[in-house]
Amino acid sequence: MSSVLYFDHAATSWPKPQGVVDAMVKCMQEYAANPGRGSHQMGVKASRTLFEGRKVLAQLFHVANPNDISFTLNTTSALNIAIKGYVKPGDHVICTAVEHNSVRRPLEYLKSRNQIEVSYAETNAKGSIDLQKLEKLIQPNTTLMICNHSSNLLGSILPLEPISQLMKKHGVKLLLDAAQSAGVLDIDVQAMGIDMLAFPGHKGLLGPQGTGGLYISPELDVEPLLHGGTGSQSEATEQPKVRPDRYEAGTPNTPGIAGLVEGVKTIRSETVQRIHTKEWHQIQTLMEGLLSIPGITLYGPELGEDKTGITAFNVKHAEASEVAFILDQSFQIAVRAGYHCTPLAHETAGTFGSGAVRASIGYSTTDAEIEQFIRAIQEISRHYNQV
Ligand SMILES: Cc1ncc(COP(=O)(O)O)c(C=O)c1O
């Protein structure tokens, strides 16, 4: 096993449970044929893996019909299908001021083509949203609200139920970006009134890269982004209307989904609540340790407040990129520095211009690793602040 201290779970979780690796190898060695296309035994087994994947994900997210979940490459592709397939010319869309570029860029693209209007709902430096101000942004042509469940910079958690109730009141649909919450925070699409849910397989769900998905409520009509072979209704020139085929043109990542199934099973047997509680306690210890070091500034929710396993910080007199480089080269600690694909959240936190170091923990993080991380930052801070 590698001796790297991996604090970059918000980008991709690592290491994966052995069951995930084994399931992928088994698929590659025994049945990695094309699912949904051939009627031979290997193809049928591959199709069953996809079926099983939809089933366990539907159980995790309380989706009534597993066919309302389509597999995608990652969260970004799910968000693009949802945004570009749902909004119509003349629509107004709201998102928050802590969104990832995976939301901001598709919206700004449509806006630059004069197709839609976009408003960004203000959040404070801790990532909290003001619901009264949010309501004031709603216009007669507002059709969609998009928000992340947890910020990938601050770890802050948005209050989903009140947001969802507000949107329901005004007939606005809710698209949730669960990139930082799937597998880490409870998600119940029915109870929480989520109309579309974009999620990664490769982060909190412990699957491999190249996996993700999109849930679309059966009440919504969303145009597909990709058109092509689905193995079904081959004689038709149109993309099939039936789900999930409507959104799954082309060969899927069957070995990846085989791994994802095991990742989701691990999460379900551990339970999302236990995972969140463990990560919350560890991130509190990490924050406490960092706060005790002279010259450290932390961003986002304060000690004791709810958040996911992410913390962003800077070391006085050091560039964020230098800190990340030293952590990597001298301490074998993997973090991410810079803007984390979310310049919006950096503007909100007041770190636009400097960036920040992001430490993100996950399912496999141990208490000993947290202590080692704190010691490394103590040394780095001492080096930069000794004069
Ligand atoms: C909040 C948020 N949204 C979207 C994404 C994009 O996810 P993916 O890499 O799965 O496309 C990320 C990735 O870190 C994220 O943190």
The ligand as a Gaussian input file, in Angstrom:
#p B3LYP/6-31G(d) Opt

LIG

0 1
 C      -19.798000      20.735000      -6.232000
 C      -19.239000      20.037000      -7.447000
 N      -19.971000      19.974000      -8.566000
 C      -19.535000      19.335000      -9.659000
 C      -18.305000      18.719000      -9.687000
 C      -17.863000      17.996000     -10.907000
 O      -17.785000      16.633000     -10.619000
 P      -17.198000      15.570000     -11.640000
 O      -15.727000      15.647000     -11.499000
 O      -17.765000      14.274000     -11.166000
 O      -17.664000      15.933000     -12.982000
 C      -17.493000      18.755000      -8.553000
 C      -16.157000      18.137000      -8.551000
 O      -15.372000      18.258000      -7.679000
 C      -17.983000      19.418000      -7.401000
 O      -17.269000      19.466000      -6.274000

